[in-house]
Amino acid sequence: MESLILNQLSEFIFIHLLAIGLGLMVVKFHFKVNYTRKINHFFVFFLPYLLKIFFPFSESIGTQIIISLVGLATLAIYLKPIRTNVKLISLMFTAFDRPEDRPFTLKWLFTQYLATYLVALPLWYVFQYYHHTEAIPIIIFINAVGDGLAEPVGITWGKHKYQVTALFTSQRFTRSLEGSACVFFVAAFVIVAYSQYFTTFQFYVALISVPTIATLAEAKSPHTWDSPFIFLFTGLALLGIYQLA
């Protein structure tokens, strides 16, 4: 338990120090929030793997619930009454407060995180039960890298646009085929990288199906809600491949 506490405390501190740095990049150096937000996105998914090297702990459904609650708690300091009265927290909030997301920025972030955890926890349990623990890193890599690259690639090189809906508003938002293609190619790369965990038949089924399913999940998900959709449909696809193929 001590190692878990140190692990989560380290993550909590690092993520908020990162937010300060990214907020300064936006305010002082006029970086696009779309980019600083994705830098934070990468660290949220990959920092736990690094910290576990220094503060290892035994994983269980209980530890996963604790980690989920800590993750959600990190958003509590950004509630409007707090961030409007504490300049440092207001600065941190600018690191992921895209102008086009206002006034729903925090609501979308919180609901996306909550939905992702509600999807990821059962998937973690099921894959543990069937001894396919590699499935969760596969999904995380697809979501973190594929979805992480989709927005900056779409902003920089996206020429073929399409629109998506969002929760709590009738406003529509723009994505690009170039951005969504990042999910496809990253998913294909990840399946190849994890090929040793599949039988030959499972590998080819996964290589054909998973990139397409992950890409469609990202493309069809509501604005800012990519993660729970990618986790859900990619997870179900992998589960089906393991069980049926």
C-alpha positions as CSV (number, residue, x, y, z in Angstrom):
1,M,0.0,0.0,0.0
2,E,2.9,2.4,0.8
3,S,4.3,1.9,-2.7
4,L,0.8,2.6,-4.3
5,I,0.5,5.8,-2.2
6,L,4.0,7.0,-3.4
7,N,3.1,6.0,-6.9
8,Q,-0.1,8.0,-7.0
9,L,1.3,10.9,-5.1
10,S,4.2,11.2,-7.5
11,E,1.8,11.0,-10.5
12,F,-0.4,13.7,-8.9
13,I,2.5,16.1,-8.3
14,F,4.1,15.5,-11.8
15,I,0.8,15.9,-13.7
16,H,0.1,19.3,-12.0
17,L,3.7,20.5,-12.4
18,L,3.4,19.6,-16.1
19,A,0.1,21.6,-16.3
20,I,2.0,24.6,-14.9
21,G,4.6,24.3,-17.6
22,L,2.1,23.7,-20.4
23,G,0.0,26.6,-19.1
24,L,3.1,28.9,-19.3
25,M,3.7,27.7,-22.9
26,V,0.2,28.8,-23.8
27,V,0.2,32.1,-21.9
28,K,3.8,33.3,-22.5
29,F,4.8,31.6,-25.7
30,H,1.3,31.4,-27.4
31,F,1.4,27.6,-28.0
32,K,-1.9,26.2,-29.4
33,V,-3.9,24.6,-26.6
34,N,-4.6,21.8,-29.0
35,Y,-0.9,20.9,-28.8
36,T,-0.4,21.4,-25.0
37,R,-3.5,19.4,-24.4
38,K,-2.1,16.4,-26.3
39,I,1.2,16.6,-24.5
40,N,-0.7,16.2,-21.3
41,H,-2.7,13.4,-23.0
42,F,0.5,11.4,-23.6
43,F,1.8,11.8,-20.1
44,V,-1.6,10.8,-18.5
45,F,-1.4,7.5,-20.3
46,F,2.4,6.7,-20.2
47,L,3.5,8.2,-16.9
48,P,2.0,5.4,-14.9
49,Y,4.2,2.9,-16.7
50,L,7.3,4.9,-15.8
51,L,6.3,5.4,-12.2
52,K,5.6,1.8,-11.7
53,I,9.3,1.1,-12.3
54,F,10.2,3.2,-9.3
55,F,7.1,2.5,-7.2
56,P,5.9,-1.0,-8.1
57,F,2.7,-2.4,-6.6
58,S,0.5,-5.5,-7.1
59,E,-2.4,-4.8,-9.4
60,S,-5.9,-5.8,-8.4
61,I,-9.4,-4.5,-9.0
62,G,-9.1,-2.6,-5.7
63,T,-5.9,-0.8,-6.8
64,Q,-7.4,0.0,-10.2
65,I,-10.5,1.6,-8.5
66,I,-8.1,3.7,-6.3
67,I,-6.2,4.8,-9.3
68,S,-9.4,5.7,-11.1
69,L,-10.6,7.8,-8.1
70,V,-7.3,9.6,-7.9
71,G,-7.4,10.4,-11.6
72,L,-10.8,11.9,-11.3
73,A,-9.8,13.8,-8.2
74,T,-7.1,15.6,-10.2
75,L,-9.8,17.5,-12.0
76,A,-11.5,18.7,-8.8
77,I,-9.1,21.6,-8.4
78,Y,-10.2,23.0,-11.7
79,L,-13.8,23.7,-10.6
80,K,-14.7,27.2,-11.5
81,P,-14.9,28.6,-7.9
82,I,-11.4,27.4,-7.3
83,R,-9.7,28.3,-10.6
84,T,-11.2,31.8,-10.7
85,N,-9.7,32.6,-7.3
86,V,-6.4,30.9,-7.5
87,K,-4.1,32.3,-10.3
88,L,-1.8,29.2,-10.4
89,I,-4.7,26.9,-11.0
90,S,-6.2,29.2,-13.6
91,L,-2.8,29.1,-15.4
92,M,-2.8,25.2,-15.2
93,F,-6.3,25.2,-16.7
94,T,-5.2,27.1,-19.7
95,A,-3.1,24.1,-20.7
96,F,-6.2,22.2,-21.8
97,D,-9.0,24.8,-22.0
98,R,-9.5,25.0,-25.8
99,P,-11.5,28.1,-26.7
100,E,-13.9,26.1,-28.9
101,D,-14.7,23.9,-25.9
102,R,-15.9,26.6,-23.6
103,P,-18.0,26.6,-21.5
104,F,-18.0,22.8,-21.5
105,T,-14.3,22.1,-21.1
106,L,-14.3,20.7,-17.6
107,K,-17.6,18.9,-18.0
108,W,-16.4,17.1,-21.1
109,L,-13.1,16.3,-19.5
110,F,-14.7,14.9,-16.3
111,T,-17.3,12.9,-18.1
112,Q,-14.8,11.5,-20.6
113,Y,-12.5,10.4,-17.8
114,L,-15.3,8.9,-15.9
115,A,-16.7,7.0,-18.9
116,T,-13.2,5.8,-19.8
117,Y,-12.7,4.4,-16.3
118,L,-16.1,2.8,-16.3
119,V,-15.2,1.0,-19.5
120,A,-11.5,0.3,-18.7
121,L,-12.1,-1.3,-15.3
122,P,-14.4,-4.1,-16.5
123,L,-12.1,-4.7,-19.5
124,W,-9.1,-4.9,-17.1
125,Y,-10.9,-7.5,-15.0
126,V,-12.1,-9.6,-18.0
127,F,-8.6,-9.6,-19.6
128,Q,-7.0,-10.5,-16.3
129,Y,-9.5,-13.4,-16.0
130,Y,-8.7,-14.7,-19.4
131,H,-4.9,-14.2,-19.0
132,H,-4.7,-11.7,-21.7
133,T,-3.2,-8.7,-19.7
134,E,-1.4,-7.5,-22.9
135,A,-4.8,-6.3,-24.3
136,I,-4.9,-3.3,-22.0
137,P,-1.5,-1.9,-23.1
138,I,-2.5,-2.5,-26.7
139,I,-5.6,-0.4,-26.2
140,I,-3.7,2.3,-24.3
141,F,-1.1,2.6,-27.0
142,I,-3.7,2.9,-29.7
143,N,-5.6,5.5,-27.7
144,A,-2.7,7.4,-26.4
145,V,-0.6,7.6,-29.5
146,G,-3.2,7.2,-32.3
147,D,-5.7,9.6,-30.8
148,G,-2.9,11.8,-29.4
149,L,-1.5,12.4,-32.9
150,A,-4.9,12.7,-34.6
151,E,-5.6,16.3,-33.5
152,P,-2.2,17.9,-34.1
153,V,-1.9,16.1,-37.5
154,G,-5.4,17.1,-38.4
155,I,-4.7,20.8,-37.5
156,T,-1.4,20.9,-39.4
157,W,-2.1,18.7,-42.4
158,G,-5.8,17.9,-42.3
159,K,-7.5,18.8,-45.6
160,H,-10.4,16.4,-45.7
161,K,-12.8,17.6,-43.0
162,Y,-15.9,16.0,-41.5
163,Q,-18.0,17.0,-38.6
164,V,-19.0,15.3,-35.3
165,T,-21.5,16.1,-32.5
166,A,-20.7,16.8,-28.9
167,L,-22.5,16.2,-25.6
168,F,-24.7,19.0,-24.0
169,T,-24.7,21.1,-27.1
170,S,-26.0,21.2,-30.7
171,Q,-22.7,22.7,-31.9
172,R,-20.7,20.6,-34.3
173,F,-17.0,20.2,-34.4
174,T,-14.5,19.4,-37.1
175,R,-12.2,16.4,-37.5
176,S,-10.1,15.3,-40.5
177,L,-9.5,12.0,-42.4
178,E,-5.8,12.7,-42.0
179,G,-6.1,12.9,-38.3
180,S,-8.2,9.8,-38.1
181,A,-5.7,7.9,-40.3
182,C,-3.2,8.3,-37.4
183,V,-5.4,6.0,-35.3
184,F,-5.5,3.4,-38.1
185,F,-1.7,3.3,-38.7
186,V,-0.8,3.4,-35.0
187,A,-3.3,0.6,-34.3
188,A,-1.8,-1.5,-37.1
189,F,1.7,-0.9,-35.8
190,V,0.7,-1.8,-32.2
191,I,-0.9,-5.1,-33.4
192,V,2.3,-6.0,-35.2
193,A,4.4,-5.0,-32.2
194,Y,2.3,-7.3,-30.0
195,S,2.1,-10.1,-32.6
196,Q,3.7,-12.7,-30.3
197,Y,0.6,-12.6,-28.1
198,F,-1.7,-13.9,-30.9
199,T,-1.9,-17.1,-32.8
200,T,-1.2,-16.7,-36.5
201,F,-4.9,-16.7,-37.3
202,Q,-5.7,-14.2,-34.5
203,F,-2.9,-11.9,-35.6
204,Y,-4.2,-11.6,-39.2
205,V,-7.8,-11.1,-37.9
206,A,-6.6,-8.5,-35.5
207,L,-4.5,-6.7,-38.1
208,I,-7.4,-6.5,-40.4
209,S,-10.1,-5.6,-37.9
210,V,-8.7,-3.7,-35.0
211,P,-7.3,-0.7,-36.9
212,T,-10.6,-0.3,-38.7
213,I,-12.6,-0.6,-35.5
214,A,-10.4,1.8,-33.5
215,T,-10.5,4.3,-36.3
216,L,-14.3,4.2,-36.7
217,A,-14.6,4.5,-32.9
218,E,-12.5,7.6,-32.8
219,A,-14.2,9.1,-35.9
220,K,-17.7,8.5,-34.7
221,S,-17.2,9.4,-31.0
222,P,-18.5,12.8,-29.7
223,H,-16.1,15.6,-29.5
224,T,-13.6,15.1,-26.6
225,W,-15.1,11.6,-25.9
226,D,-12.6,9.6,-28.0
227,S,-11.1,7.6,-25.2
228,P,-14.1,5.7,-23.9
229,F,-15.2,4.8,-27.4
230,I,-11.7,3.6,-28.4
231,F,-11.4,1.6,-25.2
232,L,-14.8,0.0,-25.5
233,F,-14.9,-1.0,-29.2
234,T,-11.2,-1.9,-29.4
235,G,-11.5,-3.9,-26.2
236,L,-14.5,-5.8,-27.4
237,A,-12.8,-6.5,-30.7
238,L,-9.8,-7.9,-29.0
239,L,-11.9,-10.0,-26.6
240,G,-13.8,-11.4,-29.6
241,I,-10.6,-12.3,-31.4
242,Y,-9.2,-14.0,-28.4
243,Q,-12.4,-16.0,-27.7
244,L,-13.6,-16.7,-31.2
245,A,-10.6,-16.8,-33.5
